[in-house]
Amino acid sequence: MELFETLKKVTLDSYRIHHLVAIFSLVYIILKISKLIVKRNELIRALETFPGPPKHWLFGHVREFKQDGNDMYKVVKWGESYPLAFQMWFGPFVSILNIHHPDYVKTILASTEPKDDLSYRFLIPWIGDGLLVSEGQKWFRHRRLLTPGFHYDVLKPYVKMMADSAKTMLDKWETQSKSDESFELFEHVSLMTLDSIMKCAFSSNTNCQTVRGGESGTNSYIKAVYELSDLVNVRFRTFPYHSEWIFQLSPHGYKYRKACNVAHSHTEEIIRKRKEALKDEKELGRIQAKRNLDFLDILLCARDEDQQGLSDEAIRAEVDTFMFEGHDTTASGISWTLYSLACNPEHQQICRDEVISALEGRDTMEWEDLSKIPYTTMCIKESLRLYPPVPGMSRKITKPMTFFDGRTVPKGCLVGTSIFGIHRNATVWENPNAFDPLRFLPKNSAKRSPHAFVPFSAGPRNCIGQNFAMNEMKVVVAQTLKRYQLTEDPMKKPKMIPRLVLRSLNGIHVKIKPVDLEP
């Protein structure tokens, strides 16, 4: 009997505890929702001077984006109805002021305002708190420490390494050139740019283009980057996934962690090998005495005015950031440029003639050749205008910001820059959807706002590696045109889709033939 009473008491106590937990959980949820509703109302008031397209009360504009290859054009179309900027809603509680005009983007890019704490937050488990997402003094210190890694003297010897990587890829394309079928080039270019970044920035020969899986599983790394990019996009578009614990418990969260482990294993192996090499004092002295250090040398040897270097965590974050940013964005730029030239044979031929003249019988580019191909450079820029590798970015402002027309957004607002929208803005660019490299003649560029063309962003937080990227694009495009004639496949037109970089849902397909077989 006594045992029964004890069990009864324990059961009642357990019931009361569960009851109290349920009540507190309900109260917490109600308070959380109330807070979000207050925030939503504040956002509506804050952005009332910036009307936008009609939205669903729950989904906002999310359901307008079908992920079918037309989403980018939809944003441009909205821009025609809402000049300069308009509000976009992702779910019931997240709103972004979308800017698509140079006069507006000038204000936000001239500032050092941090990246937003929403979409970029989803990147941190992957690339850490590196240059892309860090803010304040940490960002300023890291930027200052890393800038020597992109000096003219450091970039100069990279050109030969880029040319060698490009040659490896083009040699592999010999098989494709004997076929009348088109092939998907983005994956080839991604491996080639990863090969380049490994050689240039990390002095590592992985043979990832020729050895299946690569020396350290670099093909697995490429696949992990693709998957991580997709999962970040899924998380941003799925409102419940904004909650850390819901995402972590979901199948997508599991895939994200698994892909992160692959990416981190890749970068950790690179850092480990270099640290081992630097343990030898003579080796350290030899490396520091070199005229040109590579990116990883600079990361490991960088010291500020207090002789403090970067922590192990900071080093890995910067390696993860540059490993991704240094190969994936450039792969996008090169792939879309080759596609643009395949669609515009008359411009392709002018570029080819220019390249053949510059190379004077050689097959590979050298540093001095980069300045000898102005028309090819204009074609690359025009492709970057039409297909910016990073189609958009977003900041969270820390103080009220007033634009040139007097409209103001308060502290805490998310301000997005639609690079794709600016580059296709009909009030800025005549016939904006046409491929016309002559837009970038110096006399024509001088007539435009410098913020009309911002593929590498602008201002203090611009892309630290933009010269590296432009050099690689010139080398690869030039050597490709020297060897192959590119034509489009009208049956496989790419369907643009914004991930972390601009990709295509169905790949980017071209046909190639050796130049010496042209009629």
Residue pairs with C-beta under 8 A, 6 or more apart in sequence:
36 92
36 93
39 93
40 92
40 93
43 93
43 95
43 413
44 95
46 409
46 410
46 413
47 87
47 95
47 97
47 409
47 413
49 407
49 408
50 82
50 85
50 86
50 87
50 97
50 407
50 409
51 82
51 86
51 87
52 61
52 78
52 82
52 86
52 87
52 88
52 89
52 98
53 61
53 64
53 78
53 81
53 82
53 86
53 88
55 61
55 89
56 62
56 63
57 92
58 91
58 92
59 91
59 92
60 88
60 89
60 90
60 91
60 92
60 94
60 95
61 88
61 89
61 90
62 89
62 90
62 91
62 237
62 239
64 74
65 71
65 74
65 237
67 497
67 505
68 495
68 505
69 494
69 495
69 496
69 497
69 504
69 505
69 506
70 495
71 496
71 497
71 498
72 391
72 420
72 496
72 497
72 498
75 98
75 100
75 418
75 420
75 421
76 100
76 420
76 421
76 424
76 425
78 86
79 86
79 100
79 418
79 421
79 425
80 426
83 101
83 427
84 99
84 100
84 101
84 103
84 104
84 403
84 405
85 97
85 98
85 99
85 100
85 101
85 104
85 403
86 97
86 98
87 95
87 96
87 97
87 98
88 95
88 96
88 97
88 98
88 416
89 95
90 96
90 236
90 237
90 239
91 239
91 242
92 239
93 239
94 118
94 239
94 242
94 414
95 414
96 116
96 394
96 414
96 415
96 416
97 409
97 413
97 414
97 415
97 416
98 416
98 418
98 421
99 105
99 108
99 415
99 416
99 417
99 418
99 421
99 422
100 418
100 421
100 422
100 425
101 422
101 425
101 427
101 428
102 422
102 425
102 428
102 448
102 449
102 450
102 451
102 452
103 403
103 404
103 449
103 451
104 403
104 404
105 417
105 422
105 451
105 454
105 458
106 404
106 449
106 451
107 401
107 402
107 403
107 404
108 395
108 397
108 401
108 415
108 417
109 417
109 451
109 454
109 457
109 458
109 459
109 461
109 462
110 459
110 460
111 395
111 397
111 401
111 459
111 460
112 139
112 140
112 459
112 460
112 461
113 395
113 396
113 397
113 398
113 401
113 415
114 135
114 136
114 139
114 395
114 396
114 398
115 132
115 133
115 135
115 393
115 394
115 395
115 396
116 394
116 395
116 396
116 414
116 416
117 396
118 236
118 242
118 394
118 396
118 414
119 232
119 236
119 394
120 132
120 133
120 394
121 133
122 232
122 235
122 236
123 132
123 133
123 232
123 500
124 133
125 256
125 257
125 260
126 228
126 232
126 256
126 259
126 260
126 263
126 320
126 324
127 133
127 317
127 320
127 321
127 324
128 313
128 314
128 316
128 317
128 318
128 320
128 321
129 138
129 314
129 317
130 142
130 314
130 317
130 318
130 320
130 321
130 322
131 139
131 142
131 143
131 146
131 318
131 321
131 464
132 321
132 325
134 142
139 461
141 304
142 310
142 314
142 318
143 464
144 304
145 298
145 302
145 303
145 304
145 310
146 295
146 298
146 299
146 302
146 318
146 464
147 464
148 154
148 293
148 298
148 302
149 201
149 293
149 294
149 295
149 298
149 299
150 464
150 465
150 467
150 468
153 291
153 292
154 292
154 293
154 294
154 295
154 298
155 467
155 468
155 471
156 292
156 367
157 292
158 196
158 200
158 468
158 471
159 365
159 366
159 367
159 370
159 471
159 475
160 364
160 366
161 196
161 199
161 200
162 196
162 200
162 365
162 471
162 472
162 475
162 476
163 364
163 365
163 366
163 475
163 479
164 199
164 364
165 192
165 193
165 195
165 196
165 199
165 209
166 192
166 196
166 364
166 365
166 475
166 476
166 479
166 480
167 363
167 364
167 479
168 192
168 195
168 209
168 210
169 188
169 189
169 191
169 192
169 209
169 476
170 479
170 480
170 483
170 484
172 188
172 209
172 210
173 188
173 484
173 512
176 183
176 512
177 484
177 512
177 513
177 514
180 511
181 511
182 489
182 492
182 509
182 510
182 511
183 509
183 510
183 511
183 512
184 507
184 508
184 509
185 335
185 338
185 339
185 507
185 508
185 509
185 510
186 331
186 332
186 335
186 503
186 504
186 507
186 508
187 222
187 507
189 331
189 334
189 335
189 338
189 476
190 222
190 327
190 328
190 331
191 208
191 209
191 218
191 219
191 222
192 209
192 331
192 476
193 326
193 327
193 328
193 330
193 331
193 334
193 472
194 206
194 208
194 218
194 221
194 222
194 327
194 331
195 206
195 208
195 209
195 218
196 327
196 330
196 472
197 322
197 323
197 326
197 327
198 204
198 205
198 206
198 208
198 218
198 270
199 205
200 294
200 295
200 468
201 294
201 295
201 296
201 322
201 326
202 270
202 274
202 294
202 295
202 296
202 319
203 274
203 294
203 296
203 297
204 270
204 273
205 215
206 214
206 215
206 216
206 218
207 214
207 215
208 214
208 215
208 218
208 219
212 219
213 219
213 220
214 220
214 221
216 266
216 269
216 270
217 262
217 265
217 266
218 266
220 262
220 266
221 262
221 263
221 266
223 262
224 259
224 260
224 262
224 263
224 266
225 263
225 324
225 328
227 255
227 259
228 256
228 259
228 260
228 263
229 328
229 499
229 500
229 501
229 503
230 499
231 252
231 255
231 256
231 259
232 499
232 500
233 498
233 499
233 500
234 241
234 252
235 241
235 242
235 247
235 252
235 256
238 252
240 246
241 247
241 250
241 252
241 253
247 253
247 256
248 257
263 320
263 323
263 324
264 316
264 320
266 323
267 316
267 319
267 320
267 323
268 316
270 296
270 319
271 296
271 315
271 316
271 319
274 296
274 297
274 300
275 300
277 283
278 284
278 287
278 300
287 293
287 297
287 301
288 297
288 301
290 297
293 301
295 322
296 319
299 310
299 315
299 318
299 319
300 309
300 310
300 315
301 309
302 309
302 310
303 309
310 318
322 465
324 500
325 463
325 465
326 465
326 468
326 469
328 500
328 501
329 389
329 390
329 469
329 501
330 389
330 469
330 472
330 473
331 501
332 387
332 389
332 501
332 502
332 503
333 380
333 383
333 384
333 387
333 389
333 455
333 469
333 473
334 472
334 473
334 476
334 477
335 508
336 383
336 384
336 386
336 387
336 389
336 502
336 508
337 379
337 380
337 383
337 384
337 387
337 473
337 477
338 477
338 480
338 486
338 508
338 510
339 383
339 387
339 488
339 494
339 508
339 510
340 379
340 382
340 383
340 386
340 387
340 435
341 347
341 348
341 351
341 379
341 383
341 477
341 481
341 486
342 348
342 486
342 487
342 488
342 510
342 511
343 435
343 488
344 435
345 487
347 379
347 435
347 437
348 481
348 485
348 486
350 375
351 373
351 375
351 376
351 379
351 477
351 478
351 481
352 481
352 482
352 515
354 372
354 373
354 374
354 375
354 376
355 373
355 376
355 478
355 481
355 482
356 482
357 372
358 369
358 372
358 373
358 478
359 365
359 369
359 478
359 482
363 479
363 482
363 483
364 479
365 474
365 475
365 478
365 479
369 478
370 471
370 474
370 475
373 474
373 478
375 437
376 474
376 477
376 478
376 481
377 440
377 470
377 474
378 437
378 438
378 439
378 440
378 441
379 437
379 477
380 470
380 473
380 474
380 477
381 437
381 440
381 453
381 455
382 435
382 436
382 437
382 439
382 440
383 435
384 453
384 455
385 423
385 429
385 439
385 453
385 455
386 423
386 424
386 433
386 435
387 496
387 502
388 419
388 420
388 423
388 455
388 502
389 455
389 501
389 502
390 419
390 455
390 457
390 500
390 501
390 502
391 418
391 419
391 420
391 498
391 502
392 416
392 417
392 418
392 419
392 420
392 421
392 498
393 416
393 417
393 419
393 457
394 414
394 415
394 416
394 417
395 414
395 415
395 416
395 417
396 412
396 413
396 414
396 415
397 409
397 411
397 412
397 413
397 415
398 411
399 411
400 408
400 409
400 410
400 411
401 408
401 409
401 413
401 415
402 408
409 415
417 454
417 457
419 454
419 455
420 498
420 502
422 428
422 451
422 452
422 454
423 429
423 432
423 452
423 453
423 455
424 432
424 433
425 432
425 452
426 432
428 448
428 449
428 452
429 439
429 452
438 444
439 445
445 453
450 458
451 458
456 462
456 463
456 466
456 469
457 463
463 469
480 486
481 515
482 515
483 514
483 515
484 512
484 513
484 514
484 515
485 512
485 513
485 514
485 515
485 518
486 510
486 511
486 512
487 510
487 511
487 512
487 513
488 509
488 510
488 511
489 509
489 510
489 511
492 506
492 507
492 509
494 504
494 505
494 506
494 507
494 508
494 509
495 504
495 505
495 506
496 502
496 503
496 504
496 505
497 503
497 504
497 505
